[in-house]
Amino acid sequence: MRTDSPPRVVSLAPSAAAILDAAGLASRIVGATAHSPLDRPLVGGWLNPDFERLDELDPDVVCTSDPLQQDVATEAREHGYEVHHVEPSTLDGVFETFPRICAAAGDASAGDRLADDCRAHLSRVADAVSGRDAPEVYCEEWADPPMAAGNWVPDVVRAAGGSYSLVAAGERSREVSGDEVAAADPDHVVLHPCGKGERGDPEAFDARGWNVDAAVHAVDDSLLNQPSPALVGGVDRLARLFHPDADLPEPWVPTAETESDGAI
């Protein structure tokens, strides 16, 4: 690794790029996969990166995330790269990755500050929704087959003042039937299909004919699916859906000073 300049990072996980960007370390990212929140040279897809292109960018560090990228992380190590791999499964676990990923980019303290800022914002949201009835929620991260969102999503729902019974926090997302969802009796259905942005389809959900009487919302998938500070935005979005008359804080924005956005 170079010692006279910050590490050159290639993010093979969009979440890692989002974390470094929010922490003010975006200039250290020299390449990323598709769906990255930053405009950087592309190195292929999340599960099929182009290692020839990666070699051309000559990074010091490669970041990966999620059990689905374990094979990608292994292959990157076999190519001789230092790999920082994380697998958070809860909201607090996501926050705990911030200093680890920022350490890979040479500044763990930036990740500590980012995590503290996110936690402080969620505390303000919690104060705003405290004492209110918590509506039951069904979050769907995939439509065919229908998948109830797990991992950190139950935590996000509860942080926004809702209840979530179909999957426990930290458990992987799972396939569900219409009868299971109807038995949960949700007040809100949140559609956030992976990779679809805000293109969840409430009309298609209604057309299933499930015995569910709920408000149906399409939410940008990155706000619930990406283990990054985007989840704080997801809490803000859901809190406004669940408790529109609450005195909620202004939506969270990063407070870190942003480095020059030019690649090193």
Disulfide bonds with the S-S distance in Angstrom:
none
